[in-house]
Amino acid sequence: MSAELTLGAEEELHLIDLETKRLSARAPQLLSRLPADRYGAELQRTTVETNVPVVTTLSDLRREILLLRKDLVDAASASDLAIAAAGTAPRSEFADFELTATGRYGRMQEQYRLLVDEQLICGLQIHVGVSDRDLAVQIAGRVAPVLPALLALSASSPFWNGQDTGYASIRSIIWQRWPSAGATGPMANAREYDRMVEDLIGSGVIADAKMAYFDVRPSSHAPTLELRTCDACPVVDDAVLIAGLYRAAVRKAEIDIVDGRPETLRAAPLHRAAMWQAARGGLAGELLDLGAHPERLPAAQAVRQLAVSLRPQLEELGDWHDVEGLLEQTLARGNSADRQRAAYAERGELDDVVDLVVKETHGPASGELPTLPTLTGYRFRAGDEAIGPGLHARPAYRGVAEFFRTLDGADIADRCERRDAAARDAGLRFTVDDEVRGFDVDLMPRIVTHHEWKQLARGLTQRARAIESFLQDAYGARRIVADGVLTEAQVVDASGWRVEATLLPRGTVRAAVQGFDLIRTEFGGWRVLEDNVRSPSGAAYGVAVRSLLDTVVPDAPRPAGLLDPHSVFALLRETLLAHAPEGGVGAVLSEGPDAAAWFEHRALAEGAGLLLLTADDLDVRDHRVVESSSGTVVDALYLRLDGELLDLRSHASNDLGVRIMDVAATGDVFLANAPGNGLADDKAMYVAVPDLIEYYLNEKPHLESVPTYRLSDEAERLAVLDRVGELVTKPVDGSGGVGVLIGPSASAAEVAARRVEIAQDPARWVAQEVVSLSSHPTLTPTGLEPRHVDLRAFVYLTGVGPTQSRLADVGLTRVAPEGSMVVNSSRGGGAKDTWIIGPEPAPEGD
């Protein structure tokens, strides 16, 4: 008997209180006013289920879903409620769960305890008519490879219990905790399936056949094959698309069975892995292809591959044209998880996410039609910060993206010429290996929202305080060693250890200026990639880039609340002189015009009202550091030396550095970024920073680090040697990207050579997991093109107290060359202006 291939659906919908934006447990009252054959109760009192009648076409399915939603919306609105079709309600919390009062549900709560209490989730079930249960059971095993793509398309549950879970579909992860969830595996007929269900019931693990919560199952109440994998979809057309693809997959499996084609089996652990991968990344990550031994593909490519593989069946069913169009629409706008995260990123408010999901659930079948211009020709990728699915600018970028989109080739060329001239006039350059190079600046600014900057301030000031606490302790009592958090060797044998640093007075701030390299992952989260504590560079470059943009693109629209990076100068002066007598004098100590960052040394000194001195400008008289020509006492020295202070010499003194250190040892001169700070710059010490935060501050880290391996540890070294081609390896004392090997981009010879280097001197190396950097539009002669970016931010400290560290209102966004993820200017990278948004100014008169 052939399958009927009719369509049906069940949608689980959250009830949302319009005032609080929280879940409402008033489903019983609402259901009392709705037809029982179309609306039903669920396990939780915060959910209503709709039952779409049997239809034969995708158009009919769309119409019936819309009608059921409309009637439910009308009934809910009378009670100041809304409905939300999403895997999880963005503001849901454990405390919101209320059990629907039936004996069956009560028994389930008694048996499964927390498993029931966390079921604040909503799914989409699609039914395809297959009344022959033997055929249905055989088809169920064969359609398993298509399920990850369908889950990725539906993913709508990134938020749970008030936070971003890191998953596109946390609902599916929660759902998989049921003992009867997942795949059944291949089965020959209905008798085998029924016997398995009977055995499950007999085991006491499930109570009845309705609890056979398999990914695909013969329905317990209808002559259909039921898909139970997907999140509820706020946009109706996403549900229609999934129904079309699923029905075609059922038809393809039926044809293969009738024709006697052998089943292509995928090992059960691989199927589980593929489902997890879809739940993790949704459409923003990777999926597995359809083979028994699958390869990873970008999600968009994988779902297009699925549609093409099903094209004969889609054409047979009359669905190809609809499915092809719906698929491209979904890929263009992203799934609900992508849109929810974009909404949250604007202000960091879950209420905004709730409003979005409710609006889409109540809205038209195709969702809100975009009114924004399309950035035609732009090479979109999932981790792009400025351009979203559909090639539309994300909200924070709408004005500035439109400005750059409308520039023609001649205007771009003219502005680039003026940019280069302005950079030359400003002396914007740096030195690498005795070669003076220009500093490449991109004209398309990067925007960091107020919400994101608050998050970074919280995390980076915490990290800076912990690092400062560690440096003071490491060169003092070393409590951290006595308490067993670090070993003596990890401290005193580290590459950055300097014995002279033990001479500084107790309580002296050692790392007054700290720089942090941050990356934003493809999923939107920020991570600290490196800590720069010895002599972090870039603040003055960040200010200079803003001045350059103000000169070359003054007409680009500036957002409200844009912070002024020039404020870093006053912050630097305040930090250096915090412990100096009133009217104290501060200075930047540089090696002079040959220094790699001479431009910055000059700019910092001029902007902060500091002296700019070299060794030949200094002397030590009467146990005070003085400017030699005038005798002016210098109370604070900001060390911007490429070498060590003890090696500093002048024409008049071969031991100038030693003499300055003697003065610092009695507290008569403050050394900002003192000798020995390289101990915290050591890439191996980066691994320990979360432990430092816990130990010194008794807090959990607010910002994550990148998973990093210490190769001095034998077990980690052996694991890394097998994976050098998959990891980033770098020297513990490296800087400027020197010595960094990105395994996936390296040749076999380079990987082999790095293995040898690690084996010969393991303590010299660390390894990190590859984290794909976010991308950002960069202005090129032919228009905007994506490039990978990172961000260097700066924290200034006057102590280790909660109020003694401040994140400067300046950031240096570094831009990798085309096709690279290495952003360092010494490796061909450039920079762009970072527009940091503060609180919007209050309206005049307030």
N, C-alpha and C positions, 0 to 999 in steps of 0.2 A: 504494500500500500504506500503510495507516495504521500509526502508531507503536504499539508494544506497551505502552509506558509502565510497564514493570516498573521496579523499583528495585534498586540495589546501591550499595555504598560501599567505599572503601578508606580506612583510617585509618592515618596515620603517627604513631607513638608514640615519644617519647623514653624511653630507659632511664636511670633515676636511681639513683645509689648512695645508699642510705638513710643511710649514715654521713656522707658528705661533702656530700650534696645536689648533687653535680656529676654531669655526664653520665658514663655508663659505656659502654665500648666492648665489652661482652660479648654483643652481639647474635648473633654466630656460634654461641657456646656455647648460648645460649638457644634459637635456632632449631633446633639439632640435636635438641631434645627436643619439638618442636612439629610438627603436621601441615603438610607443605609446601604443601598446597592451600589452606590458610587463613592461613598466616603466611609472610612473605617478607622478604628482605634489602633494604636500601636502599643508597644511595651511601655513607652514613656508617655506621660500625659501632656507633653509639650509637642507632640507630633500628630498630624493627621495624614492618613494615606488615601490617595485617590485611586480609583480603579477605572481605567480607560476601557470602554467596550471594545469588542472584537471589530477590527477594521481590515481592509485589504490593501490600502495604499498609504504611502508616507504622508500625502496631503491630508488624508482623513485622520491619521494619527495626530498630526499637528493640530488640526481643528478640534479634536476631542480633548486633547491636553489643555488647549487654551480655554475651552468652555468650562472644563472642570476647575481650572485655576480661577477663572472669572467668578464663578458662583461661590467659590471658597473665599476669594478676596472680598466679595460683597458681604458675606456673612461675617467675616472676621473684622471688617472695617466698622461694623455696627458695634463691636465690642472694643474698639480702639486697638485692634490687633492687626498684624501684617503676616504674610507668609514668606518663607525663605526656602528656596530649593537649593540646598547646599549640603555637602557631606557633613559639615559641622557648622553650627551657628557661631559666628566669629566671637561673640561674647559669652559663649556657653562655659559654665564652670561645673565642677563635680556637684556642688551644692544645689544645682538647678534640677537634678533628677528627681522626678516624682513618678512612682509606679502606677500604671493603670490598674484599677482595682478589679481584677478577675482572679479566680482560683488558679488558672494556668500560669498567669504571670507571677502570682504570689509564690507558687511552687518554684518557678524558675529563679526568682530572687533568692529564695531559701537555699537552692542548690548551688547557684553559680556566684552568689555574693558580689564581689566587686565587679566581676565581669558584666553583670546586669547593670550595676549602678553607673558604669561609664558609658552606657549605650546612648549617649546624647548625639546620635548620628542618624543621617538620613541617606537612603540609597535610591537608585533607580533600577527597577526590574523591567526587563523587556521580555515579552512573550512572543514566540513564533509558533504557529500552529503545526504540531506534529502529533497527531492522535495515536499513531502506532507507537506504543511505548518501547517495543524492541528497537525500532528505528531511532527513537529519541535517545535511548541510552547509548547506542552506538555513535550517534552524531555528537553527543556531549563530550566524549573523549577526543574526538577529532578537531573540534573547534578551539581547543585550549590554546594553541599558539597565537590566535588573534586577540585573546583577552587582554594582554598587557597594553596594546595600542588603544583598545576601547576604554580601559581604565585611565590612561593618560589623557585622552580626549575629555573625559568626564571630570577629571580631578578638580575638586572644589572645596577642599578642606585643609588649607595650610594652617589655620588657627584652631587651637584647642586649649581649653583651660586658661584663656587669656594670653596666650603667647604664640609666636610663630614656631611651629614644630620642626621646621626644616624639611617637611614633607609636603608634596603637592596634594596628597591624599592620605591624611592621617586616619580618615574613616576606615579605609581598607585595611590598615595595619591593626586598628582596634578590632575590626570585624574578624580578622584572621585568628583572633584569640579563642573564638568559639571552637570547641573540640571537633565539631563536624563541618568546619569551614574548609575551603580550599578545593583542590581538584580530586575527582574520584579516581582518575586514571582510566585506562581503557576497560570497557566491560562489554560482554558479548550480547547480553539481552536483558530484558526487564526482570526476568527471574533472578539473575545474578545481582542486579541492583537492589531489588526488593529484599533479597536475603541479606545483603549487607546492611540495609537500613534496619531490618528486623534484629540483626545481631547488635547494632548500635543501641537500639531500644532495650534489648535484652541485657546489655551490659550495664544499663542504668546511667550511661553517660548522656543520652538524650531522652526526652520524655515521649516524643511522638514523631511521626514522619515529617511534620511541619518544621522540625528543628534540624532537618538535613540541609544545612546551610551551605551547600556546595556552590562553587562558582557558576556552574551550569547544572541544571537538574530537570528531570521531568516534573512538571508542576504538581504540587500536592493537591490542587483543587481545580485544575483545568487541563484540557487535552493539548498542552503546549510544552515546549522546551523553554525553560525560563533562564534568562541571564541575570545573575545577581551580583555581578562584579562591580558595577559602576557607582560612583557618587551621584547624588541628585544634582541636576544641572539647572542653574537659574535661567539660562537662555534656552527656550524650548527647542530651537533648531539644533542645538547640540545633542539633545535627546533624540531628535528625529534622525540625525546623522548616524548616531550609534545604532539605532534600530535598523537603519538601512544596511549598514555594514554587517551587523549581526545576522540579519535575515539572509543576506547573500552568503555568509560563511556557512550557515545551516544548509542552504541549498547546495553549495559546493561539496560539503561533506556527504550529503545525501547522494549526489551524483557519483562520488567516488565509491560509496558503499555499493550502490546498484551496479556499477561497472566492475566491482571486484578489485579496485585498486588497494594495495596494501597501505596500512596506516603508517604515517611518518611519526614515529614516537619520539618525544622529547623526554629525557629523564626527569622524574618528578622534582628533584632538587633544582634543575635548570628552570623548570616552569615556575617554581616558587621564587627563584632568583629574579626571573623576568618580571614577575608581578611586583616584587619588592622594588625593583628598579623603576618601574612605571609609577609606583606610589611615591617614590622619593623625588624624582625629577619632573614627572608629568611631561609636558611638551617642551620644557626648558632644558631637559637633560638628554640622555641617550636611551634608546630602546634596543631590544634584540630583534634581529630579523626572524624570518619564519622557519629557518632550517632546524634540523634536528641538532646540529652543532652550530649554534647561532653566532653571528658576529654583531658587534655593537654598531649602531647607526645613530646619527642625530634623529631626534624624535620625529621631526617633520618629515624627514626622508623615509623613516620606518612606516609612518601611517600612510604616506603616499604609496609606498610599495605595497602595503596591504590592499589599498583601494584598487590599484592596478591588477593585483593578483585575483581580485574578485570581479573584475570588470565583466567577464562573460556572464556571470550570474546576475550582476546588477543590470546589465542590458536585457537579459531574459525577463527579469522582474519589472522592467520599465523604470528602474531607479537610478541608472548611471548618471544621467544629466543632473538630477537633484543632488545625489551624493557628491558628485565631483564639485558642484558649486558650493554646497554646504561645507565640504572639507576645506576648501580654500578660504572660505569665510572664517571658519574656526581657527585655522592656522594664522590667519591675518590678525585676528583680535586676541589670540591666545586663549587658553582655557580659563575657567573661573579663578583658579589658584593664582595665575599670573596677574589677572586684573585685581584681585583682592590685595595682593602684595603691593601693587602699584598704588592703589588707593591708600593703603596704610603708610607707605613711604612719604606721602605728601606732608602729613602732620603728625604721624605716630598715634592716630586716634582710631581705636577699633570701631567707634560709632560710625566713622566714615565707611568702613568696610561693610558694616551692617546695612547702612543706607544703600550702598551699591548693590548688594545681593538682593535686598528687598525690591529695589527699583527694577532690576533685571527680571526678577521672578514675576512681578506685576506687569512687566512691559510687553512689547510686541514679541512675536516668535523669533525674529531675527536679532533681537537686542536693539540697543540704541544705535541708530545709524550714525556713523562718524561724520562730523561737520568740519573736521580739520583737513588741511591739505596733506597730500601724500608726498613723502620724500622719495620721489621716483628714482630708481636706480641705486638707491643706497643698499649696501650689502648687510642686511639685518642679521644679527645673531642674538641668541637668547640673553646673553649677559650685557647687552648694550644699555648704558645708563640713561641715554638721552632719547633714543628712538625705540618705540615699542612695536609690538606686533601690528601688522597692517601698514608699517612704515609711517606711523603717525608719531609726532613728538610727544613725549611724556609731558604731563601737565606743567611741571616746573620749567620745561624748555620751550613751551609753545611760542613765546615771543621771540626768543633769541634764535631758535631753529628756523623760524619763518624768515627772519632777517637774513641769515646766511643762505637759506635756500634760494632766495630771490636774487642773489648776487650773480652777475654774468661773468664770463671769463675775463673780460677786460678789467672789470672792477676788482676781481680777485687778484689779478696780476698786479694792478696798481697798488692795492693795499699790501700785498706781500713785499713789493719793492720798498714801500714806505716803512714797513715793519723792519726790514733788514737794515735800512738806513738808520732808523731810530735806535736799533740795538747797537749798531756800530758807534753812533754818536754817544750813547750812554756808556760805552766801554763794557757792554754785557758779554763777557767771555769767561773762559776757564782754561786751565792748563793741564794737559795730559802728556806725560813722558817728554817734558820740555817743549811740547808743541802747544802754541796758543790757538784755541779753537773758538769759533763763534758759538753762541748759545741759541739753538733753534727754538723758536717760539711759535706755537700754533695759535691762530686767532679765534678759534671757537672755544669759548670758556666752558669750564666744568662747573656745575652747580651742586653744592652740598646743602641740603635743606636744613632748616632750623632744628627739626626733630633729629636728623642724623648727627648734626654737630653737637647737640646736647648729649647724645649717646657716646660720641667719641670723646667729649670732654670728660664725661664720667669715667670712662674706661682708661683713658690715657693718663689722667692725673693720678688715678689709682696705681697704675703701672709705674709711673715715675716715682711716686712716694715709696713704693716697695723697693725699687732699684736703689734709690738713695739710701734707704734704711739698710739695705744689704751692704752697700759700699762702706758706710760708716761702721757697720758691725765687722765686716771682713778685715778692715784695717784697724780694728780695735779689739774688742773682747772675743770675737768670733763665737758668739753664742750659737749661731746656726750650725757650727761644726760640733760644739759640745752637745747640742740637742739631737744630733744625728740626721739633720735634714740634708746636709752636704758633708762630704768627707774633706779632710784637711787637704788631700791632694787635689780635689776639685777646685779648691780656692787658691792655695799658694803655688800650685804647679800649673795653673791656667796660663795661657799665653799672654794675657793682659796684666798679670800681677806685677806690681812694682814695689819693691821693698821700701823705697823712700816715702811712699804714700803713708806708711805707718807713722811718720813724723808729725803729720798735721794734728792740730789740737782736736780733742774729743768734741763731737757735735758740729764740726765744720761741715758745711754743705759742700759736697764734692762734685755733684753733677747738677749745677745750677741750670744748665741748658741741656735738654734732652730732645732728641729727634726720633721719630717713629715712622717706619715705612709701613703703610697700610695698603691692603688690597681689598677690593670689593669683589666677592665671588659672583658667579653667574646667577646665584639664587638671591643676591641682594644683600647678604650679610657682610659686615666688615671684620677683617682679621688683621692682627699685627704680624707682619712678615719679618721685620728686623727691628732691634733696638739700637739706636746710635747715641752713645753716651760720651764717647771720648771727645769728639769735635764735630758735632752734626752741622752740616752745611745746608744752605738752601733758603733760609728765611729772607735774606735780602734779595735773592733771585725772585722769590715770590712777590715781593713788593715791586721790583723792577718790571716784572711781567705785567702787573696791573697798570703801572704807569704807561707801559708801551701800548696796552690795549686802549687806554683812555686817549692816547694820541692817534692811533690808527683806526680804531672803530668806535669813536665817541657816540655814533648814532645807533649802535646796537642797544636794544632796550635793556635797562638795568632793572632787576626785580626789587620790590620793596624790601627794606630791611637789610640790604647788602652791607656787609661789614667792611671796614677800611683796614687793609693789611698794614698800613703805616703805623698803626697803634703798637706794632711789635717793638718799635724803637723805644718808646717810653717804657714798655714792659721790661725790655732788656736793661735799660738804665736803672729802673727801680730794683730789679733783681740783683744787679751787681753791687749796688750801693746800699742794700738793705741793712747790712751790718756795719757800714762805715760811719764815721762821725758826720754830723751835719756839715754840708758843704764839701763832702768827700769827693775825691777825684777817681774816676775809673778810666781804664784804657783797654784797647784791644791790642794784644801782642801778636804780631805777625812776622813771618819770615821775609816779608817785603814783596816787591813786584813779581818775584819769581814764584811766589806761593801759588798753589793750584787754584785757590779761591780768593785771590787778591782783590778782585772786584767786590766780593762780599765783605771782606775786611774793611775796605774803605767805606762802603755804603753803611755798614753797621756803626762804625765810629762816627761818621758824619750825622747819620739819622738819630743816634742816641746821645749825641753830645759827649762823646768819649774821645780821649786821645788815641791816635793811631801811631803805635810805636813798633820799632824793630829792636833787635838786640843792641844795635849801636846807639839807640836813643835812651838806653837804660843804664842805671848804675845803682849800687847799694852803698848808702852813706848813713852812718850812725844807726845801723840796723833798720833802715827804712829803704824801700824801693823808691827811686826818684827818677824823674825825667832829667837826663844828664845836663842838658844845656841850660835849663832854668832852675833846676833844683826842686821843682814841684814834687811833693810827695804823692805817690800813687797808692791809693788805698785798696783798689781792686783791679786785678788783671784778668781779662778774659783771654785765656790761652787759645790761640788759633794757630798752633804749630803743627807742621807735618811730622816733626820728630819729637823726641822727648825733651822735657824742660832741662834735665840734668846735662844734656849735651849742648845746651845753648851757650854760644860764645859770642863775644863782641871783639872789636879791634882792641879795646882797652882791657878786656878781661877774658882769660881763657876758661874761667870757672864761674861765669855770670849765672848760669842756671843753678849751680849748687848754692851760690850766695842768696839767690832769690828764694830758693827752697828753705834755707835757714831762716829767713825772715818770715816765711809763711808758717814755719813750724812753731813760732811763738805767737802767731795770730796777728802780726803787724802788717800783713798784706793778705788780702783774700784772693785766692786763685779760683776763678770760675772755671769749672771743668779741669779739675786738678789732675796731676799725675796719678796713674793707677786706675783711672776710670775705664781703661781698656779691659779690665776684669769683667765688667758688665757688658762690654761690647763683644766679648768672646761669643761666637755663634753657639758654642756648646753650652754657655750659661743661659742662653735664650730658652733652652728646654726647661730650665728650673724656675723661670719667672712665675708661673702659676703657684709653685711652692713658696716662692718668696712672698707673694701676695697673701697667701694663707698664713704663713708663719709670722710676718711682721705686722700685718694689718688685721688678721683674723677675718678676712673677707674672701668671698669667691670672686674670681676674675670677671669683670664686666665685659671684657673683650677676649675673644678666643685667639689662640696662637695657631700657627700651622703645624700639623703633626711633624715632629722633628726627631731624628735618631742621633744619639751620641755614639760615634763609631769607636770610641775608647772602650765601650761596653762590648764584650765579646759576642754575646747573644744578638745584640742589635747589629753588630758589624757583619756577622754571618748572614743575617737576614737581608741586609742591604746589598752585600756583594752579589747576591742572586738577582737583585732588582735595580742595579745601577741604571739600566736602560729605561726604567720606569720612573725614576726619582730625580730630584734636583740635588746635586752634590756641590758643596762649596767649602772653601777653607775657613777654619774657625776665626782667623784673624784677617779675613779678606775685606775689601771695600771696593766700591766702584764697579761691582760686577766682575772683578778680576778673578779668574779661577772657577767661575760658576759654570757648571755643565748641566744643561736641561736634557735629561736622558732621552725622552721621546723624540727630541729634535736632533740628537747627536748621531754620528756615524758609528758603525760597529767598531771601528778602530779607536775612536775617541772613548767609547764606553770601556773597551778592553784596557786602554791606557789608564783610565781613571781607576779601574779595579786594582791595577798594579800599584798606583799611588796610594790608595787607601790601605792596601795590604802592607805596604812598606812603612807607613807612618799613620796608623789609624787615628791617633789623638789629634791630628792636624785637620780632620775633616768632620763635617756633619752632613746628614742627608735629610731632605724634606720631601714630603709628598707634593706632587704637582697640583697646584691649585690654579685653575684657569682664571686669569685676571679678567675683570670686566673690561668692556670696550667703550669707546667714546668717539663721536664724530671728530674728524680732523679735516681742516680746510686744505685742499690740494688744488692744483691748477684746474682740475676737472670737476671740482665740487667737493662734497663731504664724503669722506671714507672712514670706516672704523679702524681704530688702533687701540691696542691694549694700553692701560694706564694703571699707575699706582698713585699714592698720595703720601707725601712727607709732611708731618705735622710736628709742632714744637711745643713742649711744656717747659715753663720756667718755674723754678723752685727757690723758695727762701727758707725751707725747712721741710719736715716730714709730716706736719700736721695737716688735717683735712682742708684747711683754708690757705695752706702755704704753697699750693701748686696751681698754676693757671695755664690753660691751653690758649696759645696766642691765636689771634684772629687772622692767621695767615696760613696758607697751605701751598705747597709746591706740588702740582700735579705733573708727574713725569710720563712721557709718552714714548712707547716703544716704536721702533721702525716697522714698516710694513712686514708682516709675516713673522714678527718676533714677539717674545714676551719679556725681553730684557730691556728695561726702561732707562738704565744708567746712561747719562750723557756721554761718558767715556766709551760707551759701546754703540754709539750712534743714535741714542735717544734724544728727545727734545723735552719741551715743557709747555704747559698751557696755564692760563690764569684760572684760579680757583675762586669761584664766587660763593662765599660762605654767607648763608642767610641767618640773620639774627631775628629777634622778635620784631614783628611788624610795628612800626611807630604808631603811637596812638593818634587818632584824628585830632586836628587842631581844635583847641578849645576844651579838650577833655582835661 
